[in-house]
Every structure is written in structure tokens, then in C-alpha cells.
């Protein structure tokens, strides 16, 4: 009996020494705890849209039914409203260019109340065909400068008939927008003729990559195979957009748009090419 009492007393004493873990916080040691992610607009029903965007713009609205980002182009197959996208003779272009559009991304890494990471983007053409030299897939730099940083925007927008709101049920991740647009305000995106190289007729993929570190820069080496140094520090080569700097802790996300370019000489193609000088 005494042994039993001693055993019970030991358990009680041990339990008294156990600390609750609700106030314990662990440091991960990681400099990049949150991964970047592409944010696409979720489907919204007519009833949800009515609650988010009432007929009276000054009336009450319920932002719990508002999407996180503005209306933009969804990933997947891209088609013109009529006819075909076509490979057109140069100079000139395709009259069936698509309108400019935005790509949104978020990253929850914070420093106090501010976003910690800058997000960078690049447009790639058929990247699966450029596996030996991924940077050879860089394209459409007329529409987005490779490796350029996106624009940080606030969560929630009061645009008429297109309100947005921070996500429900979780903390906002901090949005960054990348707008793909032609520098000329009245021109759209000519997918088959403005990639920076000649496109063959057939199916193609425009992939936009977002990363939370500047893109990879390789060490510079001399002809003797020795790495260059300056004042004891390594010298790096040019940035390679499309190659995330994983060694620096980078995370990345991608979104794909697939489209077909038809041959102007194909009798079954319905093309609308511009004349030179238009």
C-alpha cells in the first residue's frame, strides 16, 4: 500500500512540473517561412455578386461575399472572341490580340505590419521545351520586363461593380499585382507575333512565374575554372529570370495560359492580320 501511495505521489509531483504549451512559441530558424502563391478569382454566383455589389453603390454591402482579387483572365485555354490567333507576316500583327490583364500573387511573410518580401515575375514561352537552358524560354518582354518586381497593393478595393475584400477565415497574405500590357495604350497582347521570336503554328503555353527572391545569378568563373572574387567577395553573373534562387530560400509559383497559333496560309484558318504600317 505504501508503495502504491508513493507511486501516486510521484505521478502527482510529475504532473505538477508539466508546463502547458499554449504560451510556448518556437522559432523555425527559416528566413522565408511562407511560400508565394498565385491568387485566382473564385467563381461568384449572382446572389453573392448582388450582396457584394448592391444596385445602390452607397448602400450597405457584405464584404464576406466579395472575391479577393479583381476580374481578370483565368488560367487555361485562351481563345479570341471569334476567328483564330494567327502567325502574321512582319511588320504587322494580329488584329485578334487579347486585352491586357493582371496576375495576382500573395506572400504572408511580414515584418511587423509590412510585407517582408518583394515579388518578382517573368513571362515564359513553352518552358518545357527549354529544359537545358530555362532562361531561353523568356518571352513577351514587350509586355513584362523579365525579373521586374510587381506592384504591392492593399487588400480590398472599392471599385464600382467589382469590389474586392480580404480573405475570410485567415489573415491576408499581402497582394502583389503584375499587369501584362502593351506599352501602347490602345494595343492588346499579340500572343502569336510578339513573343520575341518566331512562333511555329500549333499549340503554345505562356507561363508566368512569380518568386519571392531575385532570380538566380550564377557565380562568375574565369577561363582557368576559378571563381572570380572582388575584395574577397564572390562575383556573380547576370540574373537568369525563370530560374528561382532556391539556394537563397526562394519559393515560386506559376500560372499557365494555353493558346493556338494558326498559319496564315492555312485555308481552314480564319485570320485577321494587320497590314504593314497600320
BALOBA-1460 file (C-alpha; in Angstrom, 3 decimals):
// residues 278
<rec num="1" residu="x" x="0.000" y="0.000" z="0.000"/>
<rec num="2" residu="x" x="2.814" y="2.394" z="0.889"/>
<rec num="3" residu="x" x="4.412" y="1.612" z="-2.468"/>
<rec num="4" residu="x" x="1.136" y="2.467" z="-4.208"/>
<rec num="5" residu="x" x="0.876" y="5.763" z="-2.306"/>
<rec num="6" residu="x" x="4.493" y="6.597" z="-3.219"/>
<rec num="7" residu="x" x="3.737" y="5.819" z="-6.879"/>
<rec num="8" residu="x" x="0.650" y="8.045" z="-6.902"/>
<rec num="9" residu="x" x="2.582" y="10.818" z="-5.182"/>
<rec num="10" residu="x" x="5.301" y="10.610" z="-7.827"/>
<rec num="11" residu="x" x="2.761" y="10.919" z="-10.649"/>
<rec num="12" residu="x" x="1.133" y="13.939" z="-8.975"/>
<rec num="13" residu="x" x="4.520" y="15.600" z="-8.471"/>
<rec num="14" residu="x" x="5.489" y="14.923" z="-12.080"/>
<rec num="15" residu="x" x="2.183" y="16.325" z="-13.375"/>
<rec num="16" residu="x" x="2.749" y="19.473" z="-11.336"/>
<rec num="17" residu="x" x="6.005" y="20.022" z="-13.229"/>
<rec num="18" residu="x" x="4.428" y="19.744" z="-16.702"/>
<rec num="19" residu="x" x="4.110" y="23.163" z="-18.320"/>
<rec num="20" residu="x" x="1.139" y="23.932" z="-20.576"/>
<rec num="21" residu="x" x="2.278" y="24.573" z="-24.164"/>
<rec num="22" residu="x" x="-0.239" y="27.242" z="-25.062"/>
<rec num="23" residu="x" x="2.227" y="30.067" z="-24.363"/>
<rec num="24" residu="x" x="5.272" y="28.402" z="-25.922"/>
<rec num="25" residu="x" x="6.416" y="29.766" z="-29.290"/>
<rec num="26" residu="x" x="9.018" y="28.029" z="-31.433"/>
<rec num="27" residu="x" x="11.400" y="29.815" z="-33.768"/>
<rec num="28" residu="x" x="11.749" y="27.929" z="-37.057"/>
<rec num="29" residu="x" x="15.080" y="29.474" z="-37.993"/>
<rec num="30" residu="x" x="13.804" y="29.903" z="-41.557"/>
<rec num="31" residu="x" x="14.195" y="33.261" z="-43.267"/>
<rec num="32" residu="x" x="11.383" y="32.505" z="-45.711"/>
<rec num="33" residu="x" x="8.569" y="30.845" z="-43.796"/>
<rec num="34" residu="x" x="5.696" y="31.497" z="-46.221"/>
<rec num="35" residu="x" x="5.607" y="30.382" z="-49.833"/>
<rec num="36" residu="x" x="4.474" y="32.700" z="-52.606"/>
<rec num="37" residu="x" x="1.242" y="31.687" z="-54.328"/>
<rec num="38" residu="x" x="-0.785" y="32.804" z="-57.340"/>
<rec num="39" residu="x" x="-4.240" y="34.114" z="-56.401"/>
<rec num="40" residu="x" x="-7.043" y="33.492" z="-58.907"/>
<rec num="41" residu="x" x="-10.573" y="34.744" z="-58.596"/>
<rec num="42" residu="x" x="-13.003" y="32.157" z="-57.271"/>
<rec num="43" residu="x" x="-16.381" y="31.732" z="-59.029"/>
<rec num="44" residu="x" x="-19.057" y="34.067" z="-57.677"/>
<rec num="45" residu="x" x="-22.813" y="33.469" z="-58.005"/>
<rec num="46" residu="x" x="-25.329" y="36.136" z="-58.957"/>
<rec num="47" residu="x" x="-26.640" y="36.223" z="-55.374"/>
<rec num="48" residu="x" x="-23.128" y="36.693" z="-53.995"/>
<rec num="49" residu="x" x="-22.430" y="39.447" z="-56.516"/>
<rec num="50" residu="x" x="-25.641" y="41.229" z="-55.515"/>
<rec num="51" residu="x" x="-24.605" y="41.191" z="-51.853"/>
<rec num="52" residu="x" x="-21.096" y="42.415" z="-52.656"/>
<rec num="53" residu="x" x="-22.159" y="44.979" z="-55.291"/>
<rec num="54" residu="x" x="-25.657" y="46.292" z="-54.457"/>
<rec num="55" residu="x" x="-27.500" y="48.445" z="-57.008"/>
<rec num="56" residu="x" x="-27.067" y="51.448" z="-54.724"/>
<rec num="57" residu="x" x="-23.268" y="51.990" z="-54.676"/>
<rec num="58" residu="x" x="-23.635" y="53.925" z="-51.421"/>
<rec num="59" residu="x" x="-25.783" y="51.251" z="-49.790"/>
<rec num="60" residu="x" x="-24.770" y="48.547" z="-47.395"/>
<rec num="61" residu="x" x="-22.795" y="45.640" z="-48.755"/>
<rec num="62" residu="x" x="-21.441" y="42.466" z="-47.202"/>
<rec num="63" residu="x" x="-17.762" y="42.014" z="-47.998"/>
<rec num="64" residu="x" x="-17.909" y="38.392" z="-46.796"/>
<rec num="65" residu="x" x="-19.247" y="37.633" z="-50.289"/>
<rec num="66" residu="x" x="-16.631" y="39.655" z="-52.200"/>
<rec num="67" residu="x" x="-13.764" y="37.938" z="-54.057"/>
<rec num="68" residu="x" x="-10.163" y="38.617" z="-53.095"/>
<rec num="69" residu="x" x="-8.984" y="39.969" z="-56.469"/>
<rec num="70" residu="x" x="-10.403" y="41.968" z="-59.360"/>
<rec num="71" residu="x" x="-11.843" y="40.417" z="-62.517"/>
<rec num="72" residu="x" x="-9.023" y="39.176" z="-64.717"/>
<rec num="73" residu="x" x="-8.126" y="36.355" z="-67.101"/>
<rec num="74" residu="x" x="-8.382" y="32.852" z="-65.661"/>
<rec num="75" residu="x" x="-5.694" y="30.270" z="-66.342"/>
<rec num="76" residu="x" x="-6.194" y="27.650" z="-69.030"/>
<rec num="77" residu="x" x="-7.224" y="27.882" z="-72.666"/>
<rec num="78" residu="x" x="-7.199" y="31.340" z="-74.287"/>
<rec num="79" residu="x" x="-9.285" y="31.919" z="-77.421"/>
<rec num="80" residu="x" x="-10.269" y="35.017" z="-79.392"/>
<rec num="81" residu="x" x="-13.918" y="36.030" z="-79.339"/>
<rec num="82" residu="x" x="-14.117" y="34.989" z="-82.999"/>
<rec num="83" residu="x" x="-11.786" y="33.528" z="-85.590"/>
<rec num="84" residu="x" x="-8.260" y="32.363" z="-84.804"/>
<rec num="85" residu="x" x="-4.992" y="33.668" z="-83.426"/>
<rec num="86" residu="x" x="-2.576" y="33.640" z="-86.362"/>
<rec num="87" residu="x" x="1.114" y="33.908" z="-87.173"/>
<rec num="88" residu="x" x="1.139" y="37.065" z="-89.285"/>
<rec num="89" residu="x" x="3.841" y="38.438" z="-91.600"/>
<rec num="90" residu="x" x="6.110" y="41.117" z="-90.200"/>
<rec num="91" residu="x" x="5.731" y="44.056" z="-89.972"/>
<rec num="92" residu="x" x="2.149" y="43.979" z="-88.878"/>
<rec num="93" residu="x" x="0.413" y="41.800" z="-86.352"/>
<rec num="94" residu="x" x="-2.748" y="40.025" z="-85.329"/>
<rec num="95" residu="x" x="-5.896" y="42.120" z="-85.016"/>
<rec num="96" residu="x" x="-7.235" y="39.488" z="-82.638"/>
<rec num="97" residu="x" x="-4.881" y="40.423" z="-79.792"/>
<rec num="98" residu="x" x="-6.289" y="39.908" z="-76.294"/>
<rec num="99" residu="x" x="-6.854" y="42.718" z="-73.813"/>
<rec num="100" residu="x" x="-4.278" y="43.449" z="-71.125"/>
<rec num="101" residu="x" x="-4.767" y="41.521" z="-67.903"/>
<rec num="102" residu="x" x="-3.424" y="41.154" z="-64.380"/>
<rec num="103" residu="x" x="-1.849" y="38.301" z="-62.437"/>
<rec num="104" residu="x" x="-2.106" y="38.416" z="-58.654"/>
<rec num="105" residu="x" x="0.158" y="36.765" z="-56.102"/>
<rec num="106" residu="x" x="0.494" y="36.835" z="-52.324"/>
<rec num="107" residu="x" x="3.157" y="36.109" z="-49.721"/>
<rec num="108" residu="x" x="2.371" y="36.095" z="-45.998"/>
<rec num="109" residu="x" x="5.893" y="36.842" z="-44.737"/>
<rec num="110" residu="x" x="5.677" y="40.010" z="-42.655"/>
<rec num="111" residu="x" x="7.931" y="42.414" z="-40.767"/>
<rec num="112" residu="x" x="5.581" y="43.945" z="-38.242"/>
<rec num="113" residu="x" x="2.665" y="45.375" z="-40.205"/>
<rec num="114" residu="x" x="4.541" y="45.454" z="-43.508"/>
<rec num="115" residu="x" x="5.172" y="42.854" z="-46.183"/>
<rec num="116" residu="x" x="8.649" y="41.390" z="-45.911"/>
<rec num="117" residu="x" x="9.228" y="40.019" z="-49.403"/>
<rec num="118" residu="x" x="9.248" y="41.705" z="-52.794"/>
<rec num="119" residu="x" x="7.777" y="39.516" z="-55.534"/>
<rec num="120" residu="x" x="9.346" y="39.275" z="-58.990"/>
<rec num="121" residu="x" x="7.843" y="37.932" z="-62.218"/>
<rec num="122" residu="x" x="8.770" y="36.677" z="-65.669"/>
<rec num="123" residu="x" x="6.792" y="35.524" z="-68.727"/>
<rec num="124" residu="x" x="7.987" y="32.268" z="-70.286"/>
<rec num="125" residu="x" x="7.086" y="30.671" z="-73.618"/>
<rec num="126" residu="x" x="6.845" y="26.861" z="-73.866"/>
<rec num="127" residu="x" x="9.192" y="26.404" z="-70.878"/>
<rec num="128" residu="x" x="9.044" y="22.592" z="-71.012"/>
<rec num="129" residu="x" x="10.943" y="22.752" z="-74.315"/>
<rec num="130" residu="x" x="13.830" y="24.732" z="-72.798"/>
<rec num="131" residu="x" x="14.949" y="22.360" z="-70.045"/>
<rec num="132" residu="x" x="18.689" y="22.654" z="-70.824"/>
<rec num="133" residu="x" x="18.711" y="26.443" z="-70.599"/>
<rec num="134" residu="x" x="15.495" y="27.567" z="-68.852"/>
<rec num="135" residu="x" x="16.228" y="31.258" z="-69.388"/>
<rec num="136" residu="x" x="15.908" y="30.660" z="-73.147"/>
<rec num="137" residu="x" x="12.151" y="30.436" z="-72.524"/>
<rec num="138" residu="x" x="11.981" y="34.125" z="-71.546"/>
<rec num="139" residu="x" x="9.460" y="35.856" z="-73.819"/>
<rec num="140" residu="x" x="6.962" y="38.701" z="-74.166"/>
<rec num="141" residu="x" x="9.339" y="41.219" z="-72.611"/>
<rec num="142" residu="x" x="7.365" y="43.873" z="-74.513"/>
<rec num="143" residu="x" x="4.524" y="43.121" z="-72.109"/>
<rec num="144" residu="x" x="6.515" y="42.419" z="-68.937"/>
<rec num="145" residu="x" x="10.193" y="43.172" z="-68.281"/>
<rec num="146" residu="x" x="11.813" y="39.873" z="-67.189"/>
<rec num="147" residu="x" x="12.600" y="39.815" z="-63.473"/>
<rec num="148" residu="x" x="10.766" y="43.056" z="-62.743"/>
<rec num="149" residu="x" x="9.107" y="43.460" z="-59.334"/>
<rec num="150" residu="x" x="5.330" y="43.538" z="-59.160"/>
<rec num="151" residu="x" x="3.298" y="46.305" z="-57.552"/>
<rec num="152" residu="x" x="2.255" y="45.794" z="-53.944"/>
<rec num="153" residu="x" x="-1.424" y="46.680" z="-53.463"/>
<rec num="154" residu="x" x="-3.735" y="46.857" z="-50.483"/>
<rec num="155" residu="x" x="-6.282" y="44.162" z="-49.649"/>
<rec num="156" residu="x" x="-9.787" y="45.217" z="-50.636"/>
<rec num="157" residu="x" x="-10.812" y="47.573" z="-53.450"/>
<rec num="158" residu="x" x="-13.939" y="49.724" z="-53.620"/>
<rec num="159" residu="x" x="-14.211" y="49.708" z="-57.425"/>
<rec num="160" residu="x" x="-17.773" y="50.149" z="-58.653"/>
<rec num="161" residu="x" x="-19.382" y="46.782" z="-59.518"/>
<rec num="162" residu="x" x="-16.104" y="44.974" z="-58.843"/>
<rec num="163" residu="x" x="-15.484" y="45.218" z="-55.115"/>
<rec num="164" residu="x" x="-12.861" y="43.002" z="-53.529"/>
<rec num="165" residu="x" x="-12.173" y="42.167" z="-49.893"/>
<rec num="166" residu="x" x="-9.505" y="40.448" z="-47.790"/>
<rec num="167" residu="x" x="-9.941" y="36.668" z="-47.487"/>
<rec num="168" residu="x" x="-12.309" y="35.321" z="-44.854"/>
<rec num="169" residu="x" x="-11.143" y="32.914" z="-42.167"/>
<rec num="170" residu="x" x="-7.428" y="33.666" z="-42.489"/>
<rec num="171" residu="x" x="-5.014" y="36.565" z="-42.318"/>
<rec num="172" residu="x" x="-4.434" y="38.499" z="-45.579"/>
<rec num="173" residu="x" x="-1.301" y="37.421" z="-47.397"/>
<rec num="174" residu="x" x="-0.467" y="40.790" z="-48.904"/>
<rec num="175" residu="x" x="-1.258" y="41.101" z="-52.616"/>
<rec num="176" residu="x" x="1.111" y="41.935" z="-55.468"/>
<rec num="177" residu="x" x="-0.159" y="42.593" z="-58.995"/>
<rec num="178" residu="x" x="1.643" y="42.028" z="-62.304"/>
<rec num="179" residu="x" x="-0.069" y="43.714" z="-65.258"/>
<rec num="180" residu="x" x="0.726" y="42.272" z="-68.680"/>
<rec num="181" residu="x" x="0.162" y="45.098" z="-71.139"/>
<rec num="182" residu="x" x="1.466" y="46.591" z="-74.353"/>
<rec num="183" residu="x" x="3.234" y="49.955" z="-73.828"/>
<rec num="184" residu="x" x="0.895" y="51.435" z="-76.427"/>
<rec num="185" residu="x" x="-2.374" y="52.120" z="-74.596"/>
<rec num="186" residu="x" x="-4.624" y="51.116" z="-77.495"/>
<rec num="187" residu="x" x="-2.953" y="47.809" z="-78.335"/>
<rec num="188" residu="x" x="-3.640" y="44.373" z="-76.892"/>
<rec num="189" residu="x" x="-1.387" y="41.375" z="-76.375"/>
<rec num="190" residu="x" x="-0.460" y="39.699" z="-79.668"/>
<rec num="191" residu="x" x="0.409" y="36.206" z="-78.433"/>
<rec num="192" residu="x" x="1.490" y="34.757" z="-81.793"/>
<rec num="193" residu="x" x="3.693" y="37.616" z="-83.030"/>
<rec num="194" residu="x" x="5.177" y="39.456" z="-80.057"/>
<rec num="195" residu="x" x="6.930" y="36.659" z="-78.141"/>
<rec num="196" residu="x" x="10.354" y="37.964" z="-79.147"/>
<rec num="197" residu="x" x="10.900" y="35.048" z="-81.537"/>
<rec num="198" residu="x" x="9.102" y="33.451" z="-84.475"/>
<rec num="199" residu="x" x="6.351" y="31.082" z="-83.328"/>
<rec num="200" residu="x" x="5.519" y="27.953" z="-85.266"/>
<rec num="201" residu="x" x="1.851" y="27.228" z="-85.915"/>
<rec num="202" residu="x" x="0.390" y="24.973" z="-83.241"/>
<rec num="203" residu="x" x="-0.327" y="24.970" z="-79.503"/>
<rec num="204" residu="x" x="1.796" y="27.094" z="-77.169"/>
<rec num="205" residu="x" x="1.990" y="27.838" z="-73.447"/>
<rec num="206" residu="x" x="2.555" y="31.212" z="-71.829"/>
<rec num="207" residu="x" x="3.702" y="30.544" z="-68.265"/>
<rec num="208" residu="x" x="4.070" y="33.390" z="-65.778"/>
<rec num="209" residu="x" x="6.390" y="32.666" z="-62.857"/>
<rec num="210" residu="x" x="6.417" y="34.597" z="-59.583"/>
<rec num="211" residu="x" x="9.140" y="34.261" z="-56.950"/>
<rec num="212" residu="x" x="9.917" y="35.927" z="-53.618"/>
<rec num="213" residu="x" x="13.648" y="36.392" z="-54.182"/>
<rec num="214" residu="x" x="15.525" y="37.972" z="-57.102"/>
<rec num="215" residu="x" x="16.127" y="35.360" z="-59.771"/>
<rec num="216" residu="x" x="19.274" y="33.217" z="-59.699"/>
<rec num="217" residu="x" x="22.666" y="34.711" z="-60.532"/>
<rec num="218" residu="x" x="25.429" y="32.138" z="-61.194"/>
<rec num="219" residu="x" x="28.968" y="32.587" z="-59.863"/>
<rec num="220" residu="x" x="31.351" y="34.046" z="-62.425"/>
<rec num="221" residu="x" x="34.314" y="31.843" z="-63.430"/>
<rec num="222" residu="x" x="37.461" y="32.580" z="-65.392"/>
<rec num="223" residu="x" x="38.915" y="30.509" z="-68.219"/>
<rec num="224" residu="x" x="41.009" y="28.681" z="-65.634"/>
<rec num="225" residu="x" x="37.852" y="27.469" z="-63.890"/>
<rec num="226" residu="x" x="38.482" y="29.609" z="-60.811"/>
<rec num="227" residu="x" x="35.637" y="31.691" z="-59.376"/>
<rec num="228" residu="x" x="36.069" y="35.445" z="-59.626"/>
<rec num="229" residu="x" x="36.304" y="37.442" z="-56.417"/>
<rec num="230" residu="x" x="36.407" y="41.152" z="-55.699"/>
<rec num="231" residu="x" x="37.735" y="42.307" z="-52.330"/>
<rec num="232" residu="x" x="37.256" y="38.760" z="-51.071"/>
<rec num="233" residu="x" x="33.601" y="38.542" z="-52.156"/>
<rec num="234" residu="x" x="32.375" y="36.294" z="-54.989"/>
<rec num="235" residu="x" x="31.417" y="37.903" z="-58.288"/>
<rec num="236" residu="x" x="28.139" y="36.815" z="-59.869"/>
<rec num="237" residu="x" x="26.967" y="36.759" z="-63.461"/>
<rec num="238" residu="x" x="23.799" y="38.186" z="-64.931"/>
<rec num="239" residu="x" x="20.415" y="37.385" z="-63.410"/>
<rec num="240" residu="x" x="18.596" y="34.461" z="-65.020"/>
<rec num="241" residu="x" x="14.832" y="35.170" z="-64.922"/>
<rec num="242" residu="x" x="12.919" y="31.920" z="-64.933"/>
<rec num="243" residu="x" x="15.431" y="30.214" z="-62.602"/>
<rec num="244" residu="x" x="14.342" y="30.700" z="-58.940"/>
<rec num="245" residu="x" x="17.210" y="31.165" z="-56.484"/>
<rec num="246" residu="x" x="16.424" y="28.105" z="-54.367"/>
<rec num="247" residu="x" x="19.779" y="28.328" z="-52.576"/>
<rec num="248" residu="x" x="18.686" y="31.724" z="-51.234"/>
<rec num="249" residu="x" x="15.457" y="30.201" z="-49.887"/>
<rec num="250" residu="x" x="13.248" y="31.321" z="-52.769"/>
<rec num="251" residu="x" x="9.788" y="29.909" z="-53.295"/>
<rec num="252" residu="x" x="7.906" y="30.281" z="-56.564"/>
<rec num="253" residu="x" x="4.517" y="29.750" z="-58.198"/>
<rec num="254" residu="x" x="3.354" y="29.602" z="-61.809"/>
<rec num="255" residu="x" x="0.200" y="30.069" z="-63.858"/>
<rec num="256" residu="x" x="-0.289" y="28.775" z="-67.426"/>
<rec num="257" residu="x" x="-2.234" y="30.074" z="-70.440"/>
<rec num="258" residu="x" x="-2.570" y="27.793" z="-73.480"/>
<rec num="259" residu="x" x="-3.419" y="29.038" z="-76.976"/>
<rec num="260" residu="x" x="-3.183" y="28.005" z="-80.618"/>
<rec num="261" residu="x" x="-1.445" y="29.956" z="-83.366"/>
<rec num="262" residu="x" x="-2.756" y="29.210" z="-86.878"/>
<rec num="263" residu="x" x="-0.824" y="29.535" z="-90.125"/>
<rec num="264" residu="x" x="-1.977" y="32.424" z="-92.319"/>
<rec num="265" residu="x" x="-1.737" y="30.176" z="-95.368"/>
<rec num="266" residu="x" x="-3.991" y="27.501" z="-93.811"/>
<rec num="267" residu="x" x="-7.214" y="27.571" z="-95.809"/>
<rec num="268" residu="x" x="-9.160" y="26.456" z="-92.708"/>
<rec num="269" residu="x" x="-7.784" y="29.289" z="-90.549"/>
<rec num="270" residu="x" x="-9.783" y="32.471" z="-90.029"/>
<rec num="271" residu="x" x="-7.052" y="35.086" z="-89.688"/>
<rec num="272" residu="x" x="-7.137" y="38.859" z="-89.352"/>
<rec num="273" residu="x" x="-3.605" y="40.123" z="-89.846"/>
<rec num="274" residu="x" x="-2.740" y="43.825" z="-89.897"/>
<rec num="275" residu="x" x="-1.169" y="45.360" z="-92.954"/>
<rec num="276" residu="x" x="2.276" y="46.908" z="-92.603"/>
<rec num="277" residu="x" x="2.108" y="50.481" z="-91.375"/>
<rec num="278" residu="x" x="-1.302" y="50.195" z="-89.723"/>
